[in-house]
């Protein structure tokens, strides 16, 4: 029989159970702690991974923010520059608008004056053209009268032929000659009418003179036009001239006796036939049987001379046609008055450039500079003047190009002075350099 438990046994049993329970609790707690620590470590690792990812993203975003900030600064600076450029452009536009308004006002004023001048010129041109047409009608009337007289002569010749058979051959020849003359006169008048219509389309004096020569060459064997330049007549247009002849290099001094210079001196038609041509200079050589020259006059100034020569004697109709077309050209020149005014202004401007060169040469001479230095400085002044004049004359007609050289040539030929001699030396040196190059 088991002895009953004592208090001591109960206390030891309770203590043992208590210690076992505590041990279990401690073990459970330690297990729970380990599990919690493992779970915490997993979460900490996950959080660290997230933190690392967020840190990388933060670095990327920071770099992007820095780039965007730099781009923003660039855009702001560009915007400021655009604002500055816009202000500058607005200022420039305002100035240009003011210039345009001023130029528009000047153009309106010039257009008003040009319209008035054009209307006046048109009225004058109409009046003078009507007068020329009246002259043509008179010539045609004379032609009709001549034809009637020719028919009368033919009838009389026919009657005489019936009365005297021995004169039949002579009468036939005379009849043929009269018919040929009538045909030639009609052809010349028709050509004159055609030429007048062609001349009316010319837009410049250069084109007018070229058309004049071209139209006359249809009916005449050899035609040329010479421009009056200083103390010379210079070839400008030609037709029927030998292929080896450069018309623009033909120059006839006023002092030389020729049909052309006589027309300038007389101021009207000059005709020379046969022996009359023996003592004059033919511009194209040879021995023509007849030569005609008619000046083209504008505002009492002879601008050019129209010349034609023939291997056989010319008819009166040819001479009348040349005079008619020369006068019609003078009328048309009034329509081209603005171009001629520009040429006069350029001629005066060329003269002023030469005058300035002369004054500078006189100053160098007065300063006792060496002769070669004076000539060298004069050559530089003339070359500079040529450049300035060339720029101003570039937009004008071809006739304007040589006006400065004409002024220089006239001084060299006419004036026996130190300036003329120096000018000759300076321009000769320039020509030598041009030939060498």
C-alpha positions as CSV (number, residue, x, y, z in Angstrom):
1,X,0.0,0.0,0.0
2,X,1.4,3.3,-1.2
3,X,2.0,5.8,1.4
4,X,0.1,9.0,1.0
5,X,1.8,12.1,-0.6
6,X,3.2,14.5,1.8
7,X,3.2,18.2,1.4
8,X,6.8,17.9,0.4
9,X,6.0,15.6,-2.3
10,X,3.2,17.7,-3.6
11,X,5.5,20.7,-3.6
12,X,8.2,18.9,-5.5
13,X,5.6,17.5,-7.9
14,X,4.1,20.9,-8.5
15,X,7.6,22.4,-8.9
16,X,8.5,19.7,-11.4
17,X,5.4,20.2,-13.4
18,X,5.8,23.9,-13.1
19,X,9.4,23.7,-14.3
20,X,8.3,21.4,-17.1
21,X,5.6,23.9,-18.1
22,X,8.0,26.7,-17.9
23,X,10.4,24.8,-20.0
24,X,7.7,24.2,-22.6
25,X,6.7,27.9,-22.5
26,X,10.4,28.9,-22.9
27,X,10.8,26.5,-25.7
28,X,7.6,27.6,-27.4
29,X,8.7,31.2,-26.8
30,X,12.1,30.6,-28.3
31,X,10.5,28.8,-31.2
32,X,8.1,31.7,-31.7
33,X,11.0,34.1,-31.4
34,X,13.0,32.2,-34.0
35,X,10.0,32.1,-36.3
36,X,9.3,35.8,-35.8
37,X,13.0,36.6,-36.3
38,X,13.1,34.5,-39.5
39,X,9.9,36.2,-40.7
40,X,11.2,39.6,-39.7
41,X,14.5,38.8,-41.5
42,X,12.6,37.9,-44.6
43,X,10.5,41.0,-44.4
44,X,13.6,43.1,-43.7
45,X,15.3,41.6,-46.7
46,X,12.3,42.3,-48.9
47,X,12.1,45.8,-47.5
48,X,15.8,46.3,-48.2
49,X,15.3,45.0,-51.7
50,X,12.5,47.5,-52.2
51,X,14.5,50.2,-50.6
52,X,17.4,49.4,-53.0
53,X,15.0,49.5,-56.0
54,X,13.5,52.7,-54.7
55,X,17.0,54.1,-54.2
56,X,17.9,53.3,-57.8
57,X,14.7,54.8,-59.1
58,X,15.4,57.8,-56.9
59,X,18.8,58.2,-58.5
60,X,17.4,57.8,-62.0
61,X,14.7,60.3,-61.2
62,X,17.2,62.7,-59.7
63,X,19.4,62.5,-62.8
64,X,16.3,63.1,-65.0
65,X,15.3,66.0,-62.8
66,X,18.8,67.5,-63.2
67,X,18.6,67.0,-67.0
68,X,15.1,68.5,-67.1
69,X,16.3,71.4,-65.0
70,X,19.2,72.0,-67.4
71,X,16.9,71.8,-70.4
72,X,14.5,74.2,-68.6
73,X,17.4,76.7,-68.1
74,X,18.3,76.3,-71.8
75,X,14.7,76.8,-72.9
76,X,14.4,79.9,-70.6
77,X,17.6,81.3,-72.0
78,X,16.4,80.6,-75.6
79,X,13.1,82.2,-74.7
80,X,14.9,85.3,-73.5
81,X,16.9,85.4,-76.7
82,X,13.8,85.0,-78.8
83,X,12.2,87.9,-76.9
84,X,15.3,90.0,-77.5
85,X,15.3,89.0,-81.2
86,X,11.6,89.8,-81.4
87,X,12.2,93.2,-79.9
88,X,15.0,93.8,-82.4
89,X,12.9,92.6,-85.3
90,X,10.0,94.8,-84.2
91,X,12.3,97.8,-84.2
92,X,13.7,96.9,-87.6
93,X,10.3,96.3,-89.0
94,X,9.1,99.6,-87.7
95,X,12.1,101.3,-89.4
96,X,11.5,99.4,-92.7
97,X,7.8,100.3,-92.6
98,X,8.8,104.0,-92.2
99,X,11.2,103.6,-95.2
100,X,8.6,101.8,-97.3
101,X,6.0,104.5,-96.5
102,X,8.5,107.2,-97.5
103,X,9.5,105.3,-100.7
104,X,5.8,104.8,-101.5
105,X,5.2,108.5,-101.2
106,X,8.2,109.2,-103.5
107,X,7.0,106.6,-106.0
108,X,3.5,108.0,-106.1
109,X,4.9,111.5,-106.7
110,X,7.2,110.2,-109.4
111,X,4.4,108.2,-111.0
112,X,2.2,111.3,-111.1
113,X,4.9,113.3,-112.8
114,X,5.8,110.5,-115.2
115,X,2.1,110.1,-116.1
116,X,1.8,113.8,-116.9
117,X,5.0,113.6,-119.0
118,X,3.9,110.5,-120.8
119,X,0.5,112.1,-121.6
120,X,2.2,115.2,-123.0
121,X,4.6,113.0,-125.0
122,X,1.8,110.8,-126.3
123,X,-0.2,113.9,-127.5
124,X,2.9,115.3,-129.3
125,X,3.7,111.9,-130.8
126,X,0.1,111.5,-132.0
127,X,0.2,115.0,-133.6
128,X,3.5,114.4,-135.4
129,X,2.5,110.9,-136.5
130,X,-0.6,112.3,-138.0
131,X,1.5,114.8,-139.9
132,X,3.8,112.1,-141.2
133,X,0.8,110.0,-142.3
134,X,-0.5,113.1,-144.1
135,X,2.9,113.3,-145.9
136,X,2.7,109.7,-146.8
137,X,-0.8,110.2,-148.3
138,X,0.6,113.2,-150.2
139,X,3.4,111.0,-151.6
140,X,0.9,108.3,-152.5
141,X,-1.2,110.9,-154.2
142,X,1.9,112.0,-156.1
143,X,2.5,108.4,-157.0
144,X,-1.0,108.1,-158.4
145,X,-0.5,111.3,-160.4
146,X,2.8,110.0,-161.6
147,X,1.2,106.7,-162.6
148,X,-1.6,108.6,-164.5
149,X,1.1,110.6,-166.3
150,X,3.0,107.5,-167.0
151,X,-0.1,105.9,-168.5
152,X,-0.7,109.1,-170.5
153,X,2.9,108.9,-171.8
154,X,2.4,105.2,-172.6
155,X,-0.7,106.1,-174.6
156,X,1.1,108.8,-176.4
157,X,4.0,106.4,-177.1
158,X,1.6,103.8,-178.3
159,X,0.1,106.4,-180.7
160,X,3.6,107.5,-181.8
161,X,4.5,103.8,-182.3
162,X,1.5,103.4,-184.6
163,X,2.5,106.5,-186.5
164,X,6.1,105.7,-186.8
165,X,7.1,102.0,-186.8
166,X,10.8,102.9,-186.7
167,X,10.5,104.2,-183.1
168,X,8.8,101.0,-181.8
169,X,12.0,99.7,-180.1
170,X,12.7,102.9,-178.4
171,X,9.1,103.3,-177.2
172,X,9.1,99.7,-175.8
173,X,12.3,100.4,-173.8
174,X,10.9,103.7,-172.5
175,X,7.6,102.0,-171.6
176,X,9.5,99.2,-169.7
177,X,11.6,101.8,-167.9
178,X,8.5,103.8,-166.8
179,X,6.9,100.6,-165.6
180,X,10.0,99.6,-163.7
181,X,10.2,103.1,-162.1
182,X,6.6,103.0,-161.1
183,X,7.1,99.6,-159.6
184,X,10.2,100.7,-157.7
185,X,8.5,103.8,-156.3
186,X,5.5,101.7,-155.2
187,X,7.9,99.2,-153.6
188,X,9.8,101.9,-151.8
189,X,6.7,103.6,-150.5
190,X,5.4,100.2,-149.3
191,X,8.7,99.6,-147.6
192,X,8.5,103.0,-145.9
193,X,5.1,102.3,-144.5
194,X,6.3,98.9,-143.2
195,X,9.4,100.5,-141.7
196,X,7.2,103.1,-139.9
197,X,5.1,100.4,-138.4
198,X,8.2,98.5,-137.2
199,X,9.8,101.6,-135.8
200,X,6.7,102.4,-133.7
201,X,7.4,99.2,-131.6
202,X,10.9,100.3,-130.5
203,X,11.3,100.7,-126.8
204,X,14.8,102.3,-126.6
205,X,16.8,104.6,-128.9
206,X,19.3,101.7,-129.4
207,X,16.5,99.4,-130.5
208,X,15.0,102.2,-132.6
209,X,18.3,102.7,-134.6
210,X,18.8,99.0,-135.0
211,X,15.2,98.6,-136.4
212,X,15.8,101.6,-138.7
213,X,18.9,100.0,-140.3
214,X,17.2,96.6,-140.5
215,X,14.1,97.9,-142.3
216,X,16.1,100.0,-144.8
217,X,18.3,97.0,-145.5
218,X,15.3,95.1,-146.9
219,X,15.2,97.6,-149.8
220,X,18.8,99.0,-149.9
221,X,22.0,97.0,-150.6
222,X,24.2,98.5,-147.8
223,X,23.0,100.6,-144.9
224,X,24.8,101.8,-141.7
225,X,24.1,104.2,-138.8
226,X,26.9,106.2,-137.1
227,X,26.5,107.9,-133.7
228,X,27.8,111.3,-133.1
229,X,30.3,111.0,-130.1
230,X,32.3,114.1,-129.4
231,X,34.4,115.0,-132.5
232,X,33.9,111.6,-134.1
233,X,31.2,109.5,-135.8
234,X,31.3,105.9,-134.5
235,X,29.6,103.0,-136.3
236,X,26.8,101.4,-134.3
237,X,24.6,99.3,-136.7
238,X,25.2,98.0,-140.2
239,X,23.6,95.7,-142.8
240,X,25.0,94.5,-146.1
241,X,28.6,95.2,-144.8
242,X,31.3,92.7,-145.5
243,X,31.6,89.9,-142.9
244,X,35.2,91.0,-142.1
245,X,34.2,94.5,-141.2
246,X,33.3,95.3,-137.5
247,X,31.0,98.2,-137.8
248,X,31.5,99.2,-134.1
249,X,35.2,99.8,-134.7
250,X,34.7,102.3,-137.5
251,X,35.4,105.8,-136.4
252,X,35.3,108.9,-138.7
253,X,36.7,112.2,-137.4
254,X,34.6,115.2,-138.0
255,X,37.6,116.8,-139.8
256,X,37.6,114.1,-142.5
257,X,35.6,115.0,-145.7
258,X,32.9,112.4,-146.3
259,X,29.2,112.2,-147.2
260,X,28.5,111.4,-143.5
261,X,30.4,114.4,-142.1
262,X,28.8,116.7,-144.7
263,X,25.4,115.6,-143.5
264,X,26.4,116.6,-139.9
265,X,27.7,120.0,-141.2
266,X,24.6,120.6,-143.4
267,X,22.0,119.2,-141.0
268,X,20.1,117.6,-143.9
269,X,20.2,115.1,-146.7
270,X,23.5,114.8,-148.6
271,X,23.8,112.9,-151.9
272,X,27.0,112.2,-153.9
273,X,27.2,110.4,-157.3
274,X,30.0,109.3,-159.5
275,X,32.9,111.8,-159.5
276,X,31.5,113.5,-156.4
277,X,32.5,110.5,-154.4
278,X,36.1,110.4,-155.7
279,X,37.2,113.1,-153.3
280,X,35.4,111.8,-150.2
281,X,36.1,108.9,-147.9
282,X,33.9,105.9,-148.3
283,X,33.4,104.2,-144.9
284,X,33.4,100.7,-146.3
285,X,35.9,101.2,-149.1
286,X,35.2,100.3,-152.7
287,X,33.8,102.6,-155.4
288,X,30.0,102.9,-154.9
289,X,28.1,104.7,-157.7
290,X,26.0,106.7,-155.2
291,X,25.8,107.5,-151.5
292,X,23.2,109.1,-149.3
293,X,23.5,110.4,-145.8
294,X,20.7,111.8,-143.6
295,X,21.1,113.2,-140.0
296,X,18.8,112.1,-137.2
297,X,18.0,115.3,-135.2
298,X,16.4,115.5,-131.7
299,X,15.8,118.9,-130.1
300,X,18.2,120.6,-132.4
301,X,21.0,118.1,-131.7
302,X,22.3,115.7,-134.3
303,X,22.4,112.3,-132.5
304,X,23.3,110.0,-135.5
305,X,23.7,109.9,-139.3
306,X,22.0,107.3,-141.5
307,X,24.1,106.2,-144.4
308,X,23.5,104.1,-147.5
309,X,25.5,103.5,-150.7
310,X,24.6,101.9,-154.0
311,X,26.4,100.1,-156.8
312,X,24.1,102.0,-159.2
313,X,22.6,105.5,-158.9
314,X,19.9,105.6,-156.3
315,X,16.3,106.8,-157.1
316,X,14.8,109.9,-155.7
317,X,12.3,107.6,-153.9
318,X,15.2,106.0,-152.0
319,X,16.4,109.4,-150.8
320,X,12.9,110.5,-149.9
321,X,12.3,107.3,-148.0
322,X,15.5,107.8,-146.0
323,X,14.6,111.3,-145.1
324,X,11.1,110.3,-144.2
325,X,12.3,107.5,-141.9
326,X,15.0,109.7,-140.3
327,X,12.4,112.3,-139.5
328,X,10.0,109.7,-138.1
329,X,12.8,108.4,-135.9
330,X,13.3,111.9,-134.6
331,X,9.6,112.0,-133.7
332,X,9.8,108.7,-132.0
333,X,12.8,109.9,-130.0
334,X,10.5,112.3,-128.2
335,X,8.7,109.2,-126.8
336,X,12.1,107.9,-125.6
337,X,13.0,111.3,-124.1
338,X,13.5,109.8,-120.7
339,X,16.3,107.6,-121.9
340,X,18.0,110.5,-123.7
341,X,17.6,112.6,-120.5
342,X,19.3,109.8,-118.6
343,X,22.1,109.8,-121.2
344,X,22.6,113.5,-120.9
345,X,22.7,113.2,-117.1
346,X,25.3,110.4,-117.4
347,X,27.3,112.5,-119.9
348,X,27.3,115.4,-117.4
349,X,28.2,113.0,-114.6
350,X,31.1,111.6,-116.6
351,X,32.2,115.2,-117.2
352,X,32.1,115.9,-113.5
353,X,34.3,112.8,-112.8
354,X,36.9,113.9,-115.3
355,X,36.8,117.4,-113.8
356,X,37.4,116.0,-110.3
357,X,40.3,114.0,-111.6
358,X,41.7,117.2,-113.2
359,X,41.4,119.1,-109.9
360,X,43.1,116.3,-108.0
361,X,45.9,116.3,-110.6
362,X,46.2,120.1,-110.3
363,X,46.5,119.7,-106.5
364,X,49.2,117.1,-106.9
365,X,51.1,119.3,-109.3
366,X,50.9,122.2,-107.0
367,X,52.2,120.1,-104.2
368,X,55.3,119.4,-106.4
369,X,54.8,115.7,-106.5
370,X,57.0,113.8,-108.9
371,X,55.6,113.5,-112.5
372,X,55.3,109.6,-112.4
373,X,53.6,109.8,-109.0
374,X,51.1,112.4,-110.4
375,X,50.4,110.1,-113.4
376,X,50.0,107.1,-111.1
377,X,47.6,108.9,-108.8
378,X,45.7,110.2,-111.8
379,X,45.4,106.6,-113.2
380,X,44.0,105.4,-109.9
381,X,41.5,108.3,-109.9
382,X,40.4,107.5,-113.4
383,X,40.1,103.8,-112.6
384,X,38.0,104.6,-109.5
385,X,35.9,106.9,-111.6
386,X,35.3,104.1,-114.2
387,X,34.1,101.8,-111.5
388,X,31.8,104.3,-110.0
389,X,30.5,105.3,-113.4
390,X,30.1,101.7,-114.5
391,X,27.9,101.0,-111.4
392,X,25.7,103.9,-112.2
393,X,25.4,103.2,-115.9
394,X,24.9,99.5,-115.5
395,X,21.1,99.8,-115.6
396,X,21.0,102.2,-118.6
397,X,21.0,101.5,-122.3
398,X,24.2,100.2,-124.0
399,X,24.8,103.7,-125.4
400,X,25.7,104.9,-121.8
401,X,28.6,102.6,-121.3
402,X,31.2,104.6,-123.3
403,X,30.3,108.2,-122.3
404,X,33.1,108.4,-119.7
405,X,35.7,107.2,-122.2
406,X,34.3,109.7,-124.8
407,X,34.9,112.5,-122.3
408,X,38.5,111.3,-121.7
409,X,39.2,110.9,-125.4
410,X,37.8,114.4,-126.2
411,X,40.1,116.0,-123.6
412,X,43.2,114.1,-124.9
413,X,42.5,115.1,-128.5
414,X,41.4,118.7,-128.0
415,X,43.4,120.1,-125.1
416,X,47.2,120.6,-125.3
417,X,47.7,120.9,-121.5
418,X,49.7,119.1,-118.8
419,X,46.5,117.4,-117.6
420,X,45.7,116.2,-121.2
421,X,49.3,114.8,-121.5
422,X,49.1,113.1,-118.1
423,X,45.7,111.8,-118.9
424,X,47.0,110.3,-122.1
425,X,49.9,108.7,-120.3
426,X,47.6,107.3,-117.5
427,X,45.1,105.8,-119.9
428,X,47.8,104.5,-122.3
429,X,49.4,102.6,-119.3
430,X,45.9,101.2,-118.5
431,X,45.5,100.0,-122.1
432,X,49.0,98.5,-122.1
433,X,48.1,96.5,-119.0
434,X,44.9,95.3,-120.5
435,X,46.7,94.2,-123.7
436,X,49.3,92.3,-121.7
437,X,46.7,90.5,-119.7
